[in-house]
Amino acid sequence: MALESYDSFESVKARLDEIVDAVGDDNLALDDALALYEEAVGLGLRASDLLEDNIEAQHGAEDADEESDVSSDAESAEEAGAPVSA
């Protein structure tokens, strides 16, 4: 499965849990273990990307809320007849 198809941190974690269980099998061939290790590294990077995107989205929403609050405060001050500084 392509790493981009993992669209949530939870789906990445679930696959990583499956890999941990598979690697714990003593009968797993070395080549298969190496392939799972490489997949796990890619999944770790995908999880990092997803978390970073989530953090950026939260900061963007917070910035938009702050701008909205400042805009609302300025409008309220104008309506009350107070001078507005730029």
GUVOZA-795813 format. One line per 5 residues: number of its first residue (from 0); their letters; for each residue x, y, z of N, C-alpha, C. Coordinates in nm, 3 decimals. Layout:
<pts>
NUM = A = X:Y:Z:X:Y:Z:X:Y:Z ~ ... $
</pts>
This chain:
<pts>
0 = MALES = 0.085:-0.117:0.000:0.000:0.000:0.000:0.089:0.124:0.000 ~ 0.054:0.222:-0.080:0.133:0.345:-0.089:0.121:0.423:0.042 ~ 0.231:0.484:0.082:0.231:0.556:0.209:0.128:0.668:0.211 ~ 0.102:0.731:0.096:0.007:0.842:0.090:-0.135:0.796:0.120 ~ -0.161:0.665:0.106:-0.295:0.614:0.132:-0.326:0.612:0.281 $
5 = YDSFE = -0.224:0.623:0.364:-0.246:0.634:0.508:-0.276:0.780:0.537 ~ -0.405:0.809:0.558:-0.448:0.948:0.569:-0.471:0.994:0.713 ~ -0.442:0.908:0.810:-0.455:0.950:0.949:-0.343:0.887:1.032 ~ -0.312:0.952:1.141:-0.209:0.900:1.230:-0.251:0.763:1.284 ~ -0.380:0.747:1.310:-0.430:0.621:1.365:-0.409:0.505:1.267 $
10 = SVKAR = -0.428:0.530:1.137:-0.408:0.424:1.039:-0.260:0.387:1.028 ~ -0.173:0.487:1.040:-0.029:0.460:1.039:0.008:0.377:1.161 ~ -0.042:0.417:1.277:-0.010:0.345:1.401:-0.060:0.201:1.395 ~ -0.179:0.181:1.340:-0.233:0.045:1.330:-0.142:-0.043:1.244 ~ -0.093:0.010:1.133:-0.003:-0.068:1.046:0.130:-0.093:1.116 $
15 = LDEIV = 0.180:0.007:1.188:0.305:-0.013:1.262:0.289:-0.122:1.368 ~ 0.173:-0.126:1.433:0.147:-0.232:1.531:0.148:-0.370:1.463 ~ 0.092:-0.378:1.342:0.094:-0.504:1.267:0.238:-0.545:1.234 ~ 0.319:-0.447:1.197:0.459:-0.476:1.163:0.534:-0.525:1.285 ~ 0.511:-0.462:1.399:0.578:-0.505:1.523:0.542:-0.650:1.553 $
20 = DAVGD = 0.415:-0.685:1.539:0.374:-0.823:1.563:0.440:-0.919:1.465 ~ 0.446:-0.881:1.338:0.505:-0.967:1.235:0.654:-0.988:1.258 ~ 0.724:-0.883:1.296:0.869:-0.893:1.317:0.900:-0.978:1.440 ~ 0.805:-0.986:1.532:0.825:-1.068:1.651:0.818:-1.217:1.624 ~ 0.776:-1.256:1.505:0.767:-1.397:1.467:0.906:-1.450:1.435 $
25 = DNLAL = 0.947:-1.553:1.507:1.080:-1.611:1.488:1.097:-1.676:1.350 ~ 0.987:-1.710:1.285:0.993:-1.777:1.155:0.998:-1.679:1.038 ~ 0.999:-1.551:1.064:1.001:-1.451:0.958:1.138:-1.450:0.890 ~ 1.137:-1.458:0.759:1.263:-1.456:0.683:1.329:-1.319:0.696 ~ 1.461:-1.318:0.689:1.536:-1.195:0.704:1.498:-1.092:0.598 $
30 = DDALA = 1.480:-1.136:0.474:1.439:-1.044:0.367:1.304:-0.980:0.397 ~ 1.212:-1.060:0.449:1.080:-1.007:0.485:1.090:-0.909:0.601 ~ 1.174:-0.942:0.698:1.193:-0.852:0.812:1.252:-0.720:0.767 ~ 1.347:-0.725:0.675:1.407:-0.603:0.622:1.304:-0.520:0.546 ~ 1.219:-0.584:0.467:1.114:-0.513:0.393:1.017:-0.446:0.491 $
35 = LYEEA = 0.982:-0.517:0.598:0.893:-0.458:0.698:0.960:-0.341:0.770 ~ 1.089:-0.355:0.797:1.163:-0.245:0.859:1.160:-0.121:0.770 ~ 1.185:-0.140:0.642:1.183:-0.027:0.548:1.044:0.036:0.541 ~ 0.942:-0.048:0.543:0.805:0.005:0.544:0.779:0.085:0.672 ~ 0.827:0.033:0.784:0.808:0.102:0.911:0.876:0.238:0.913 $
40 = VGLGL = 0.994:0.247:0.854:1.064:0.376:0.846:0.980:0.474:0.763 ~ 0.929:0.428:0.650:0.844:0.513:0.567:0.717:0.555:0.640 ~ 0.659:0.463:0.716:0.539:0.496:0.793:0.570:0.598:0.902 ~ 0.687:0.586:0.961:0.727:0.685:1.062:0.737:0.824:1.002 ~ 0.793:0.832:0.882:0.801:0.961:0.813:0.662:1.013:0.777 $
45 = RASDL = 0.575:0.921:0.735:0.437:0.960:0.701:0.365:1.012:0.826 ~ 0.383:0.946:0.939:0.321:0.992:1.064:0.371:1.131:1.100 ~ 0.499:1.153:1.084:0.557:1.284:1.112:0.494:1.391:1.023 ~ 0.479:1.360:0.894:0.416:1.455:0.801:0.272:1.486:0.841 ~ 0.197:1.381:0.878:0.058:1.401:0.917:0.047:1.488:1.042 $
50 = LEDNI = 0.134:1.462:1.140:0.131:1.542:1.262:0.170:1.687:1.234 ~ 0.270:1.706:1.149:0.313:1.841:1.113:0.200:1.916:1.041 ~ 0.132:1.848:0.950:0.019:1.910:0.881:-0.091:1.949:0.979 ~ -0.116:1.862:1.077:-0.218:1.889:1.177:-0.180:2.011:1.261 ~ -0.054:2.019:1.300:-0.007:2.133:1.380:-0.020:2.262:1.299 $
55 = EAQHG = 0.021:2.258:1.173:0.010:2.377:1.088:-0.135:2.420:1.070 ~ -0.225:2.323:1.056:-0.367:2.355:1.041:-0.421:2.419:1.168 ~ -0.379:2.368:1.284:-0.423:2.426:1.410:-0.372:2.568:1.425 ~ -0.246:2.591:1.390:-0.191:2.726:1.399:-0.261:2.820:1.302 ~ -0.293:2.772:1.185:-0.366:2.853:1.088:-0.504:2.891:1.140 $
60 = AEDAD = -0.572:2.797:1.205:-0.704:2.825:1.261:-0.693:2.924:1.376 ~ -0.589:2.908:1.460:-0.568:3.001:1.571:-0.539:3.141:1.518 ~ -0.457:3.151:1.415:-0.425:3.282:1.356:-0.551:3.347:1.299 ~ -0.635:3.267:1.234:-0.759:3.321:1.178:-0.851:3.369:1.289 ~ -0.857:3.294:1.400:-0.939:3.336:1.514:-0.888:3.466:1.573 $
65 = EESDV = -0.755:3.478:1.586:-0.697:3.599:1.641:-0.726:3.719:1.551 ~ -0.713:3.701:1.420:-0.742:3.809:1.325:-0.889:3.848:1.333 ~ -0.975:3.750:1.349:-1.118:3.776:1.360:-1.147:3.853:1.488 ~ -1.081:3.816:1.599:-1.100:3.885:1.726:-1.054:4.029:1.716 ~ -0.939:4.053:1.654:-0.886:4.189:1.639:-0.980:4.271:1.552 $
70 = SSDAE = -1.029:4.211:1.445:-1.121:4.279:1.355:-1.251:4.313:1.428 ~ -1.303:4.220:1.507:-1.426:4.243:1.583:-1.406:4.352:1.686 ~ -1.290:4.354:1.753:-1.261:4.457:1.852:-1.257:4.594:1.787 ~ -1.195:4.604:1.671:-1.185:4.731:1.600:-1.323:4.779:1.556 ~ -1.406:4.687:1.508:-1.541:4.725:1.466:-1.623:4.771:1.585 $
75 = SAEEA = -1.609:4.705:1.699:-1.682:4.745:1.819:-1.638:4.882:1.865 ~ -1.509:4.909:1.858:-1.456:5.039:1.899:-1.507:5.148:1.807 ~ -1.512:5.120:1.677:-1.563:5.219:1.581:-1.710:5.249:1.609 ~ -1.786:5.145:1.635:-1.929:5.164:1.662:-1.950:5.245:1.789 ~ -1.860:5.233:1.885:-1.871:5.307:2.010:-1.816:5.448:1.996 $
80 = GAPVS = -1.758:5.480:1.881:-1.705:5.613:1.857:-1.563:5.633:1.905 ~ -1.496:5.526:1.940:-1.357:5.536:1.985:-1.265:5.544:1.865 ~ -1.155:5.618:1.879:-1.058:5.622:1.769:-0.992:5.486:1.752 ~ -0.966:5.449:1.630:-0.905:5.320:1.599:-0.764:5.344:1.550 ~ -0.667:5.275:1.613:-0.528:5.287:1.568:-0.498:5.175:1.472 $
85 = A = -0.414:5.203:1.374:-0.383:5.103:1.272:-0.260:5.027:1.307 $
</pts>
